[in-house]
Every structure is written in C-alpha cells, then in structure tokens.
C-alpha cells in the first residue's frame, strides 16, 4: 500500500486514482484487521449509467452527455496510463475491500475487482466543505440493523453488533461537474507477477485467459474498452448466458474475427457444446461495433471513440493499443 501511494504522489496523472488518507490496524474480537481510509467519493459510473437507463420514459433512451462521456474516458485512460507506466496493473480478483462513506467511517463489502463502471467513482469536490451533519442531509443518515440470530440465540462475540447499509446517491446530479477516480486496488499486481487466478464478472471475461489460460496487465485494456462502450450505450457489450462459450460467440466479429491460432480450440468447443456456436469463417461486412456506431451514435464528437474501442478490444493482448496511445487518439 505504501509503494502504491508513493507512485500516486510521483505522477500527476494519478489524480484520477483514489487517494489513500490513512491506514491502520484494528484489533477486533475476531482477529486483526488492516483498515484503509480513502477520500470521500460519490456514486460509481455504473450507478449513474443505470439511473439514466432506468429513468428513461418507455420507448425512449437517456444517456450521459457527450462531453461527460469523453471526460470520463480521458480520465480513465490517464489513470491506466500512469499505472501501467509505473509497472502496476489494476487486475481482477474477489476480495474484501472498503468503500468510504465519510473520512471516519468504513463499510466492508465483498466486490469484484476489475476495470468496470463499478470501480470508477465520481469525486465530491462540491461537498468537501460540508460538516458531517450537512453531509448526512445530502446522503441520508447511515441505516443500521442490529445483528440477530434466527433462533434468537446469543450472537458470538466474533460477529459485528450491527450491519451498516452502503450509502446511496439517489439524488446525484453532478456527473457533468465532477471528475472520476479509479478505486479498489486490493488485488492489483506488478507486471510480471500476475496472480494465479483472475476474477471475471459475467460478461467481462477476457479472451486470452479463455484460450491460453494466461493474462497480464493488458486485461485492463480490454476491460477499459468494455467500459467506454457502456458509457456510450448504457450496457456491457457482452451478456453472460451462464456459459463462457456464449460470451466468446458474442466477442467474435464484435471488432474482429477469431485469431487463426485459436480456431482449432474453438472448433473443439463448438462440437462439444450444446449451444449453436458460430463458425468463425461465417462473417462478411462491417463489425458489430461499427454497425452499432453507425446506427446509434449521432454526436460527431463521439465518433473518435470507435477506433479507440477497436484498438483496446483486439483479441490478442499484444495487438491492443496502450492506454497512452488511446489517450493520444482521444486528445488528437
């Protein structure tokens, strides 16, 4: 943690990486706990995108403003560029991480660590001068419930006395004014020291892990492409049907065809699967991503995101553009 915070201080681009305010060890009834306190942040990008989607009138679509989409994209790419240049990857795993409510309050929750809208949160610069009481007027007082056993027996001393609900941001309207920060680094890794396993939320599986069993920091690039797509269209590019082969089938021709080296393995999967999986050779015309852009993206300022997503979401990681290259394409 100290090494990561030092990296944050050494690179101005990591203003878009959450700031660690304090860390300490707590001796509790059920063991010793390493605790971290981070800056106060607002809702995640996923929360805000979902609010736009859920708040739209029937038959209509609502989405982030083009300028907000471009801002979030640029800040995400700057954070990734700084991390990768310093030798870190955001990575992916399941772990117990802390979400800040206020500077002195920590709520623990099991989450998935990955580059996604769930791990990109808005800053709260507009709220920094509020007192704790004024803050509770904005977000509501913490909602707690005493922990009780179903059989009405005595709760073991190792268990918490109460549960605290995560803060909600139901009235959030500041996405056009606030920046974003990358959060949740509990399972980040150094280049060349990749963990044995990779947490892959449904629909965010990376193709190299599926076909080769290997991965490195460039999983961040694939998932950044998925996130930019979500900013534009309000949903992830691939929907999980409970079978990873179904996700791969959606990946094929989303940007490009399946690499030749992976086709024998895909043919074996096709023949053994109960699903009607596509033939990798049956493809003509523009990619699925190009079709979606041509039919649904009307704002010309957003067209520059097409080659960026295409570059980030190449099947083979060595063919993907870097975060720095993507940033230059965005700014150019």
N, C-alpha and C positions, 0 to 999 in steps of 0.2 A: 504494500500500500504506500509506503514512504517513497519507493522508487517511482511509482506511478504519479504521485503528487509532485515529485521533483520534475518529472517530464512535463507535467501540466504547467509548471512555473516557467519552464525554459522555452516554450513555444507559444506565441501569441494566438496561433490558430486554435488552441485548445480552450479558448473562451467558450467554445461550444461543447465542452466536456464538463460534466457536473463537477462542482467544486467541493472538495472534502474540507469540512470545517474543523472536525475534531475526531479523534478515535480514542477508545479506552477499553479496558477490560472490566467486565462486571461479574462478580462472584455471586451467583444465584443459587437457589435451593436445588436446582437440577444440573449444576455444573458451572463451568467458566465460559463466559460468552464474550467474544470480540465484537465490539459495537462501533459503528461508524455514524457520524452525523454529517449530513450533506446540506447544501444550501436549499432554501425553500424553492420548490418548483411547482408549477401548475399542472394541468391535465396533460396526458400523453397525446401525441398526434393521433393515435388510434381512437382515443376518446372523442376528440374533436371531429375527426372524419366521420365517425359513427353518428355523432349528433347531427351533422349536416344531412347524412343519408336518412336517418330516422325522422328528421323534422321536415322532410320534403313533402309537398302535397301529393296525393295519389296521382300517378301518371307523370309526375314531374321529377326532375333531378336537381339537387342542390349540391354545391361543392365549394371548396376553398377558392378564394380569389387567385387569379393567375400570378399576381405579384407575391402572394403568400406562398404558393407552391414553389416558385423559383427561389424565394428566400430560404425556405426550409431545405430545399435541395442543395443550395450552395453551402449552407451551414453544416449539413450532414457531411458533405464531401470534404469540407475543410477539416472537420474533426477526424474523419477517417484518414485523410492525407497526413495529418500530424501524427496520428497513432502509428500508421504504417512506416512513416519515415523514422520514427523512434524505435521501431522493432517490435511493436505491440500489435496484437490482433484482438478485436472485441470478442470473437469466438462464439461458442454456444454450449450451454450446459444447464442442467437444473440445479439450483442451489437456493439457499435461504438468504435473501437479501433484504436490505432495509429501504423503505420508502419514507422520505421526510414528510412530516405533517407541519411541525414547526421546528425551530432550531433545537428545542429541548425535548422533542417528542419523537420516538421512533416506533414504527409499526412494522412487524415482521410478516412476510408473506412468501409462499413458495411461487416462484415465477420462472419463466423460461428466459434464458439469457441469449439474445440474438439481435442482429441488426433488423429491427422492425419498428413499426409505429408505436408498439408497446414500450419500447426502450428509447424513445425520443420524446422529451417532455419540454413544455414551454416554460420560459423564465417568468418571474413575477416581479419585474422591476417596478411596476406600478403599485405594488403592495408593500414595498420594502420599509416604508416609514410608518406602517401601521403598528399599533400595540397589539399584544396578544388578544385583548378583549375586542378590538376593532377587527382583527383578523377573523375571529370566530363569528362576527356579524356577517362577514362575507362568505365563509365556507361552512358555517354552522359549527356548533359545539361538538366535540367528539361524542360519538354514540357508543356506549359500553353496555355489556351484559355480563352479569356475574356467571362464572362457570359453575355448572351443577351437574351431578351425575343423574342419569335416568332412574337409577334405583334409589335415589335420594341418600346414597351413602356419602361418606366423608371424602372430599376431594384430596388427593395425595399432595403433600407439600411441594413436590417437584412440578406441579401443574400451575399455570398462572391463575391468579384470583379472578381475573376478568378478561374478556375479549374486547378489542377496540376495532371498530369498523374503519376501513380505509376512507380517507377524506374524498368527498365528491366535489366536482366543479360544475354543477348543473347550470349555473348562470354565466359561465365563461363566455366572453365576447372579445377577448384581447388578442386573438391569434394574429391579427394584422399588425399589432404594435410590438408584440413580444418576440424574442428570439427563441431558439430551441437549443437544448443540451442533450448530449448522448449520456445515458445513465446505465447503471447495472454492469459493473465490471468484475463481479465476483469470480468469473471463470475466464477472464482474459488470459491470453498466453503470449509468450515471447516467440518470435519467429524461430523455427527450428526445434521448438519444444512443444509441439502440438499435443493436446491431451489424447487419450486413447479413444474416448467417445465424444460425439458431437450431439448436443440436444437439437432436435429438429422438429419444431412445431409443425402441425399438419399444414401442408401447402408450402412450407419453407424449406423442404428438403433440398440439398444441393446435389447436382448430378454427379460430380466427381466422387462423392462419398458412396453413392449408389452403385456406380460402375467400377470403381477402383478400390473402394474401401479406405482411401486416403484423402486428406484435406490439409489445407494450410490457411494462412491469413486471407487468402483470396475468396474464402467463403463470404467475407464481409462485402466484397464487391457484388457478388450475385444477389445477396440479400438487400444491398443498397438499391440495386435495380428494381427489385420487387417492391421496395418501399416507395420509390419515386412513382412507379406505376399506381400504387394505392393512392397516393396524393392526387393523381390525375383522375382516376376512375372510381374511387371510393370502395374498392375491394381488392383483394390479393389476386395476382394473375392466375394462380393455380388453386383449385379447390380440391381438398382431400376427400376421397370417397372411401377411406379406410384401407386403401391398397396403394402402396408406393408406385406400382406399375401404372395405375391410373393417373398419378401425378406426372410421371415421365411421359405418358402419352400426350398430356397437355403441353409439356415442355417442347415436344417435337414440333418444329416449324413455328413455334412462337416467335423465335428470332431466326433460327437456322435449323438445318437438318441434323440428324444424329451423326456424330463423328464415325468415320469408317471403322476405326479401331474398336468401337463399342458395339457395332452392329451384330456380330456373332452372339454376343451375350444377350442382346435384345431379342434376337430370333429365338433363342432358347427360352427366354421368359415368355415370349408370345405363345409358343407351342405348349407350355406347361400351365398357362394361365386360363382361368375360366372366363376372363374378360375378353371382349373383342378388341384386342390391341391393334393399333395401326401398323401397316407396312411402312418402314422408313423411306421407301422409294416412291411411295404414292404421294407426291407433292408437286404442285405446279403453282406458279403465280406468286403474289406477294405474301409475306409472312403474316401471321395472325396479328402481330403487334402493329405492322404497317396498316393493315385493314382497319384496326381499331382507331388508330390515329387519324386516318383519312376520313373516317365516318363520324367520329365523336369529338375530336379536338378542334374547336373552331378558332380559338385565340391564336394568332400567328406567333405571339411571343413564346408559346409553349412548344412550338414545333421543334425547337432546338433540343428538347428532351428526348426525342425519338432516337437519334444516333447515340445519345448517352446511355439510354437503357439498353440499346442493342449492343453497345460495347461492353457494358458491365455484365450482361447476361449471356455471354458466349458459353457454350457447353464446357469447353476445356479451359481450366483456370489460366493456363499460360497464354491464352488468346484474349483474355479480358483486358480492357484498358484499366489503368491505375486510377485511384481516386484523384490524383493530381492531374492526370490527363483529362478526366471527366470534368474537373473544375475549370480547366482552361477552355474546354469546349463550351461550358456554360457561360463563362465570362466573355468569350470571344464573339 
